[in-house]
Amino acid sequence: MNKILIALTILGLCAAANFKCTAEMKTAKFCTREYMPVCGVKMTEKGSSKYSSIKTTYANKCTACVEEGVEFYAVGSCEEYPKEANFCHPEAHLDLACTREFFPTCGLFDDSITCTQGPCGSNFSNKCMACINEHVSYFLTGFCHHQEQYQQ
Ligand SMILES: *[C@@H]1O[C@H](CO)[C@@H](O)[C@H](O)[C@H]1NC(C)=O
């Protein structure tokens, strides 16, 4: 019983919408050619370490993570996401606090939250507040406008 609880707790702590490239993945000697596209994300040089919009599609997570500068990846090709998507760093939800500045942000959830039509989003008061939610994969600037903004 205790073991189950501990396992669940650890899973809970590790759960994030996107996936961090581990040191092991970054130094992989070779990658298979399997096509399981991911959207690899590089952080900006001087910008925040919590989110980034510098992204490229890779054939699989191995080829993404061996690429210099790729810190984490989102599931699927980048083309499956809006061009303006800013992806949350997988560790951004471990932050303990956010400022309360008000910069309306639309946070889009990962597959753990499903909507009947298109991606699910929620309004957040700023980027930090969006990314501190472990189910938010990426965000767009401004309020969510369900119809126009992210329905296909
Ligand atoms: C976000 O806020 C805007 C403006 O108040 C509103 O029109 C929209 O329905 C809200 N979207 C969600 C998903 O809550």
The ligand as an SDF file (V2000), in Angstrom:
LIG
                    3D

 14 14  0  0  0  0  0  0  0  0999 V2000
  -10.9900   33.7240  -21.5140 C   0  0  0  0  0  0  0  0  0  0  0  0
  -11.3700   35.0520  -21.2880 O   0  0  0  0  0  0  0  0  0  0  0  0
  -12.0250   35.6550  -22.3870 C   0  0  0  0  0  0  0  0  0  0  0  0
  -12.2250   37.1350  -22.0570 C   0  0  0  0  0  0  0  0  0  0  0  0
  -12.8330   37.2900  -20.8170 O   0  0  0  0  0  0  0  0  0  0  0  0
  -13.3560   34.9120  -22.6320 C   0  0  0  0  0  0  0  0  0  0  0  0
  -14.0180   35.4640  -23.7470 O   0  0  0  0  0  0  0  0  0  0  0  0
  -13.0410   33.4430  -22.9090 C   0  0  0  0  0  0  0  0  0  0  0  0
  -14.2480   32.7160  -23.0490 O   0  0  0  0  0  0  0  0  0  0  0  0
  -12.2100   32.8520  -21.8020 C   0  0  0  0  0  0  0  0  0  0  0  0
  -11.8060   31.5300  -22.2360 N   0  0  0  0  0  0  0  0  0  0  0  0
  -11.7520   30.4770  -21.4360 C   0  0  0  0  0  0  0  0  0  0  0  0
  -11.3480   29.1860  -22.0730 C   0  0  0  0  0  0  0  0  0  0  0  0
  -12.0000   30.5190  -20.2560 O   0  0  0  0  0  0  0  0  0  0  0  0
  1  2  1  0
  1 10  1  0
  2  3  1  0
  3  4  1  0
  3  6  1  0
  4  5  1  0
  6  7  1  0
  6  8  1  0
  8  9  1  0
  8 10  1  0
 10 11  1  0
 11 12  1  0
 12 13  1  0
 12 14  2  0
M  END
$$$$
